Amino acid sequence: MKLLPSLLAAAALAAASAAVQAQVKWDMPAAYPATNFHSMNMQQFADEVDKASAGKLKITVHPNASLYKAPEIKRAVQSGQAQLGEILLVNYQNEWQIFGADGLPFLADSYAEAAKLYKIQKPLLEKKLGEQGMQLLYAVAWPPQGIYAKKVIASGADLKGIKWRAYSPSTARIAELVGAQPVTVQAAELSQAMATGVVESYMSSGSTGFDTKTYEHLKFYMDTQAWLPKNAVIMNKAAFAALDKPTQDAVMKAAADAEARGWAASQKVNTDTLDKLKANGMTIVTPSAQLKADMKKVGDQMLKEWLEKAGPEGQSLVDAFRK
């Protein structure tokens, strides 16, 4: 009878070992701070997958470019070095113009318009990413983009010669069109770039301005509401295919919930962070008619150039959006 406890112990050990073997671990790199609403949303997504899969799939979120820098994340997911990750779509416009559709100034300049654009853009994104061995899990818009500067920017001419942070092809092109000096700086290095005078002005959301403590360096925010770029969470198709069906279902359900939650969070963050910027001494400026007209001219020029590069695919997207 002494054999029975030994057999039970062996069985328990074997079961524990099988459970460990059955557990899958995924890495999820991201470019923004852990406190950013996108990162917090991703962490909740990871927690919900863990819970829904009964611990079978553990996703570790690596925020603030701690695992891969922003421009490296897409390649890491595509090659399977990371199983999923978050990218800023507009960063990849040079690869395929449709990635940059939501970075065109004043094409979609409100949450309702941004959601409409995403609905049209989404099947194209799914097809392209699918061809590259990846899957779109969900996408969430940033708050509308405005201009940070050391002084009030009353017209496009006020940006001439200014050191302008560029984080995407479209923000670099804006600099060229207004005569600013584009400097490529990713979010994780932005605070340092402002502190050392490498960057004197940039366009982004209130959220990024607060995350990077821009108010310590630049005192004015021109609330132009120019566009709402999206972060997308992408997944390696082979990694997903290796999961069992219940775990796959858990991932897709958590992704759908994260998308809905993320858009709602973005709108709340937009209001909250502008209030926080004000509380930290930043002046929120309603853009002058001249600045709006000058930036609209920039937007029209960039749309024209984008359509020339995007061809019929881009034209049909814009036509569908404008219906």
C-alpha positions in Angstrom: 0.0 0.0 0.0 3.0 2.3 0.4 3.1 2.4 -3.3 -0.1 4.4 -3.6 1.2 7.8 -2.2 4.3 7.4 -4.5 2.0 6.8 -7.5 -0.2 9.7 -6.6 2.8 12.0 -6.2 4.2 10.8 -9.6 0.8 11.4 -11.2 0.6 14.9 -9.7 4.1 15.7 -10.9 3.3 14.5 -14.4 0.1 16.6 -14.4 2.0 19.7 -13.3 4.7 19.0 -15.9 2.0 18.7 -18.6 0.4 21.9 -17.5 3.7 23.7 -17.7 4.4 22.3 -21.2 0.9 23.3 -22.3 1.4 26.9 -21.2 2.4 29.1 -24.1 4.3 32.4 -23.5 4.1 35.3 -26.0 6.0 38.6 -26.1 4.2 41.8 -27.0 6.5 44.8 -27.7 5.2 48.3 -27.7 6.8 51.8 -28.1 4.9 53.9 -25.5 5.2 54.2 -21.7 3.4 51.7 -19.4 1.1 54.6 -18.3 0.0 55.5 -21.8 -3.7 54.5 -22.4 -2.6 52.3 -25.4 -0.2 50.4 -23.2 -2.7 50.1 -20.3 -5.3 48.8 -22.8 -2.8 46.2 -24.1 -2.0 45.0 -20.5 -5.8 44.6 -19.9 -6.0 42.6 -23.2 -3.1 40.3 -22.0 -4.8 39.9 -18.6 -8.1 39.0 -20.2 -6.4 36.4 -22.5 -4.7 34.8 -19.5 -8.0 34.6 -17.6 -10.1 33.4 -20.6 -7.5 30.7 -21.6 -7.2 29.5 -17.9 -3.5 30.5 -17.9 -2.7 28.5 -21.1 -1.5 31.7 -22.9 0.6 34.2 -21.0 1.3 37.5 -22.9 4.1 39.7 -21.5 3.7 43.4 -22.6 7.1 45.2 -23.1 6.2 48.9 -23.1 8.4 52.0 -23.8 10.5 50.3 -26.6 12.1 48.1 -23.9 12.2 45.0 -26.1 12.2 46.5 -29.7 12.4 50.1 -30.8 9.2 51.4 -32.6 10.5 50.9 -36.2 11.6 47.3 -35.4 8.4 46.0 -34.0 6.6 45.1 -37.3 9.6 43.1 -38.5 9.9 41.3 -35.2 6.3 40.1 -35.4 6.6 39.3 -39.1 9.7 37.1 -38.5 8.2 35.5 -35.3 10.8 37.0 -32.9 7.8 38.4 -31.1 4.4 36.8 -31.5 2.4 40.1 -31.5 3.2 43.8 -31.0 1.8 47.3 -31.4 2.8 49.5 -34.3 1.9 53.1 -35.4 0.5 52.5 -38.8 1.7 55.8 -40.4 5.3 54.8 -39.6 5.0 52.3 -42.5 3.6 54.5 -45.2 6.7 54.3 -47.3 6.3 50.5 -47.5 2.6 50.8 -48.5 0.7 54.0 -48.8 -2.5 52.7 -47.3 -0.7 52.4 -43.9 -0.5 56.2 -43.9 -4.1 57.0 -44.8 -4.9 58.1 -41.2 -1.9 60.4 -41.1 -3.2 62.7 -43.9 -3.9 66.1 -42.3 -7.5 67.1 -42.2 -8.8 64.1 -44.2 -10.4 62.6 -41.0 -10.3 65.1 -38.2 -12.7 63.8 -35.6 -13.4 60.5 -33.8 -16.5 59.9 -36.0 -14.5 60.5 -39.2 -11.6 58.5 -38.0 -13.9 55.5 -37.2 -15.4 55.8 -40.7 -11.9 55.8 -42.3 -10.9 52.8 -40.3 -13.9 50.8 -41.4 -12.9 51.4 -45.0 -9.2 50.9 -44.4 -9.5 47.8 -42.3 -10.2 45.1 -45.0 -7.2 46.5 -46.9 -5.0 46.3 -43.8 -6.1 42.7 -43.1 -5.3 41.6 -46.7 -1.8 43.3 -46.7 -0.8 42.0 -43.3 -2.2 38.6 -44.2 0.1 38.5 -47.2 3.0 39.3 -44.9 2.3 36.5 -42.5 0.5 38.6 -39.9 -3.0 39.3 -38.7 -4.6 42.5 -37.6 -6.0 42.0 -34.0 -7.3 45.5 -33.3 -6.5 49.2 -33.9 -7.2 52.3 -31.7 -6.9 55.9 -32.7 -4.8 58.4 -30.9 -6.4 61.7 -29.8 -6.4 64.5 -32.5 -3.1 66.0 -33.3 -2.0 69.6 -32.5 1.2 71.6 -32.6 3.5 72.0 -29.6 5.8 75.0 -29.7 7.8 77.5 -27.5 5.6 80.3 -28.9 2.2 80.8 -30.3 2.1 79.7 -33.9 -0.2 82.0 -35.7 0.5 80.9 -39.3 2.5 78.4 -41.3 5.2 81.0 -41.8 5.9 80.9 -38.0 7.2 77.4 -38.4 9.9 78.3 -40.9 13.3 77.2 -39.8 12.1 75.6 -36.5 13.5 72.2 -35.4 10.5 70.0 -35.9 10.1 66.4 -34.6 9.2 64.0 -37.4 8.0 60.5 -36.4 6.5 59.4 -39.7 6.8 60.2 -43.4 3.8 62.5 -43.2 5.1 64.5 -40.3 8.5 64.9 -42.1 6.6 66.1 -45.2 4.7 68.7 -43.2 8.0 70.1 -42.0 9.2 70.3 -45.6 6.1 72.1 -46.8 6.2 74.7 -44.0 9.9 75.2 -44.2 10.7 73.6 -40.8 13.8 71.4 -40.1 12.6 67.8 -39.7 14.4 65.7 -37.0 13.5 62.0 -36.6 12.8 61.3 -33.0 10.7 58.4 -31.6 8.4 58.8 -28.6 10.8 57.1 -26.1 13.5 59.7 -26.9 11.3 62.8 -27.2 11.8 64.2 -23.6 15.6 64.1 -24.0 15.4 65.7 -27.5 13.4 68.6 -26.1 15.6 69.0 -23.1 18.7 69.3 -25.3 17.1 71.6 -27.9 17.2 69.0 -30.7 13.4 69.5 -31.0 11.6 72.9 -30.7 8.2 72.0 -32.0 6.2 68.9 -33.1 2.7 67.7 -33.9 1.1 65.0 -31.7 -1.8 64.4 -29.3 -2.4 65.8 -25.9 -1.7 62.3 -24.6 1.9 62.2 -26.0 2.5 65.8 -24.7 1.5 64.7 -21.2 3.4 61.4 -21.3 6.6 63.1 -22.3 6.2 66.1 -19.9 6.4 68.4 -22.9 5.0 71.2 -20.7 8.5 71.4 -19.1 10.0 72.5 -22.4 7.3 73.8 -24.7 4.6 76.1 -23.4 2.0 76.3 -26.1 -0.3 73.8 -27.8 -2.2 74.8 -30.9 -5.2 72.5 -30.9 -5.5 72.0 -34.7 -7.2 68.6 -34.5 -5.4 67.7 -37.7 -5.7 63.9 -37.8 -6.1 60.9 -35.6 -3.4 58.2 -36.4 -4.0 54.7 -35.2 -1.9 52.2 -33.3 -2.5 48.6 -34.5 -1.9 45.4 -32.6 -0.6 42.8 -35.1 0.0 39.1 -34.6 2.1 36.5 -36.2 -0.2 34.1 -38.1 1.9 31.0 -37.5 2.0 31.6 -33.7 -1.8 32.0 -33.7 -2.3 28.9 -35.8 -0.3 26.9 -33.2 -2.9 27.7 -30.5 -5.8 25.4 -29.8 -9.3 26.6 -30.8 -10.5 27.7 -27.4 -7.3 29.8 -26.9 -7.7 31.3 -30.3 -11.2 32.3 -29.5 -10.0 33.9 -26.2 -7.5 36.0 -28.1 -10.0 37.2 -30.7 -12.7 38.0 -28.0 -10.2 40.0 -25.9 -9.0 41.8 -29.1 -12.5 42.9 -30.0 -13.1 44.1 -26.4 -9.7 46.0 -26.4 -10.7 47.8 -29.7 -14.0 49.1 -28.3 -12.4 49.9 -24.9 -9.5 51.7 -26.6 -11.5 54.1 -28.7 -13.6 55.1 -25.7 -10.4 55.5 -23.6 -8.9 57.7 -26.4 -11.8 60.1 -26.3 -11.6 60.4 -22.5 -7.8 60.8 -22.6 -8.1 63.6 -25.1 -10.2 65.7 -22.7 -8.3 64.7 -19.6 -4.8 65.3 -21.0 -5.6 68.7 -22.3 -6.8 69.6 -18.8 -3.6 68.1 -17.3 -1.4 70.1 -19.8 -3.2 73.3 -18.7 -2.7 72.4 -15.0 1.0 72.0 -15.7 1.3 75.5 -17.1 0.7 74.9 -20.8 -1.5 77.3 -22.8 -4.0 75.6 -25.1 -4.5 77.8 -28.1 -7.4 77.8 -30.5 -5.7 77.9 -33.9 -6.1 81.2 -35.9 -7.9 81.3 -39.1 -4.6 81.9 -40.9 -2.9 78.8 -39.3 -6.0 76.7 -40.1 -5.9 77.9 -43.8 -2.2 77.3 -44.1 -2.4 73.8 -42.6 -5.4 73.0 -44.8 -3.2 73.9 -47.8 -0.5 71.6 -46.5 -3.1 68.8 -46.1 -4.5 69.3 -49.6 -1.0 69.1 -51.1 -0.2 66.0 -49.1 -3.4 64.3 -50.1 -2.6 65.0 -53.8 0.9 63.5 -53.4 -0.4 60.6 -51.5 -3.0 59.8 -54.2 -0.3 59.9 -56.9 1.7 57.2 -54.9 -1.3 55.2 -53.7 -2.9 54.9 -57.2 -6.3 53.4 -57.7 -6.3 51.6 -54.4 -5.8 55.0 -52.5 -8.3 56.8 -54.8 -11.1 54.2 -54.1 -10.4 54.5 -50.4 -10.7 58.3 -50.4 -13.8 58.1 -52.6 -15.5 55.6 -50.3 -14.6 57.8 -47.3 -16.0 60.9 -48.9 -19.4 59.3 -49.8 
